[in-house]
Amino acid sequence: MITKDIVNIYIKLQGNDDALALLIPSSLEKEKLLKNWKLIDDFVFDLNLLNKGLVSQNMEDEIRQRMKKEIDSEDTVELLLSFVKNNS
């Protein structure tokens, strides 16, 4: 599950997974974070396409459904949406 804390780390490191790997010493914790990192990367990519109007309505609905399933709260969704909007 993607939390606000993980999104804040993603924003602070600008999505740099190498920097994340250097910061997290525990391999179990690192594996968990990297899985969420990949999900965030996927959402950032999809949301950039969405913001540019390059996805169908079906794809937009699918993105929103995945976000509801994988992201813990609407506040976290808004944080991610804001990051994408300000970095596209």
N, C-alpha and C positions, 0 to 999 in steps of 0.2 A: 504494500500500500504506500502510495506517495503521500508524504506529509509536508506540511508547511516548512518544517526544519530542513528537509531534504531539498525542497525547491530553493530555499534561501541559500543553502550551500552551493547548489547548482548555479544560482545567479552570481554569488560571490566569486566563484571560480570560472564564470562565463562558459560553463559546460565542458571545461577541460578535464577529461577523465584521468589524464596522467597526473595532474596536480592532486586530484582526489586520491589516487592510488598512493601517492607519497604522504598524504596527510593521515591516512587510516592505517594503523599498524596491524590490527587484528585481521587475519585472512577471512574469518567467518563474517565479521562485520563488513569488511571490504566487499566480499561477494554479494552480500545483501544490498549494500549501497550501489554497487555497480549494476545490479539487476534493475533497481529503480532508476538509476542514471540512464540506462538504455531506454526505459519507458518514457522518461522525460524527453530525451533526444527525439524519440519518435513523435511525441506530442508536439514538440517545438517545430519539427518539420511539417507535420500535418496542419498545425495552426497557421504557419506561414503560408501554406498553400490556400488555406481557408480564407485568410485575410486578403489574399490577392484575388479571390474569386475563382480559383482554379480547381475547385472540387464540385462534384454534383451534390444535390440535396441528400441523396442516399449516403454518400461519403460523409457529409457533414453530420448527419444523424448518427452514423457509425462512430465517428470521432467523439461526439458528445456522450454516447452510450459507454464507450471505453473509458472516458474521463470519469463518468459517474462510478464505474466499477473499480477503477484503479487509484482514484484520488480521494483522500479522506474527507474533504469538506469543500463547500462552495468558496470559502476564503482562500483555500489553496489553489483552486481553479482560477480565481480572480488574480492571484499573485502570478501564476503562470501566464495567463492571458496578457497581463500588463507587461511582463518581461518580453514576451514575443512581440507585442505591439511596439515597445520601445527599442527593440533590437532588430527590426526587419528593414 
